[in-house]
Amino acid sequence: MASSEIPSVSTGDLWTAANHNTYLRDNFIDHETRIVTAESDINGLQAHGMFLISEQILSDVAAAITFSSIPQTYRNLKLVYNGRFSIGATYNTGRITLNSDAGNNYDSQVIYATNAAITTGDVFGIGYAEIMSLSAANAISGASGAGEILFPNYSGTTFHKVVIGTCSYKMAEGDGGYAIRNVTLFWRSAAAINRFDLTPSSSGNFVAGSIFSLYGII
């Protein structure tokens, strides 16, 4: 029974059992349909988007950050990070290796900018890629670096892997005290990525409070 067909009811009126049952039946069916539609919409949204796979929030210094046994159920991966190095410098770079491969299978292109100065360069045929930069112990108090590392089509096995890193970090106040760094890494392997390791390029550690969040993207 549509709402326009429901008989009007006034105080003191009596409904037959049939009227009552019909009203409940039709309104329950309408309510159930709306619930089913809403659940379908929610499931559709959940099937697309970015999902947290794993997260590391350091309570102490760490010499390396490792994500292993990465599920192969997503289209792309993204690591989002914020932190600082303990080495006695204003900043330091961080290295990445994929699937524990330490062979000379990494090539990279770098663009670095601070103030109005832009530096570019490439590195090829080495056992890692310098994918990130963070503020370090000699930077001003409270300064840190942050960035993202994108792993497109990480579970595919057709093409050699391309990994894209972008980051910014602070060293001091004023001109030249901030920098951005973009890196594109080319790994000479078509293997699906199931692990990666991040380490400081020089001595030192990631400091407590640094955070690394790995997401899967559908």
Phi, psi and omega in degrees: 000123178289161183300326180291343182264355181286124182295144177291147183232134177242162179303131178094345177291152176246135175258144173286162177302322180296316177301314183297312181296320179296317179299313181296317181300309185293322180286326177295317179299318179297318180295316180297320180299318180294322178296314180299318179297316179297318178297321178296319179296318180296316179298324178295320178293321181291338180281353180225136178141199184241130187235134179289121178270311184200153181217139177237119176244113189286126174264352178210173178296154179218135180279342182205153173240124183235132169243117183234171182050043181292126180298148184259027188262003182247167178276318182222161173242151172218128173256128176246130186220159175208129182181196185205152175260157181267351183298148181284075178205172178281335175203167176210153176267161177236142183260154175231141167234151184246134177053033180061022180277110178256012178284169182280064188241018184241131173236146180210151175241134187234139169233125183234135181222134171217133188053236180261001183269133178236129179239138177231161178181169176226154178226137184217152175064044176237178189267017179190176172226137177276096193263346187214163172220143178224153170301154181231187192301329182272000173287165181299154182302135177086351181288150179210176173239157180211154179182187180224146172236122182254133179243085182291139175050044187296333183265358178286159181230019180269315186248157168298147187283143173240128180235134186240125180240137175223138182207162175222150179207160183241138180245320184203171174277152175093180182305135178079004181270359181228155181209155171234152183214124177244133182227135170245123182256135175243116179261128184280057179205143175260009181293147174295139181277119178241000181198146167213152182234138176245132178220153174296146179286335175241185178296163182115182186222168164284136185273163176300143183096345176293145185227139182225119184239121181257126181242146169259140182241129176257000000 
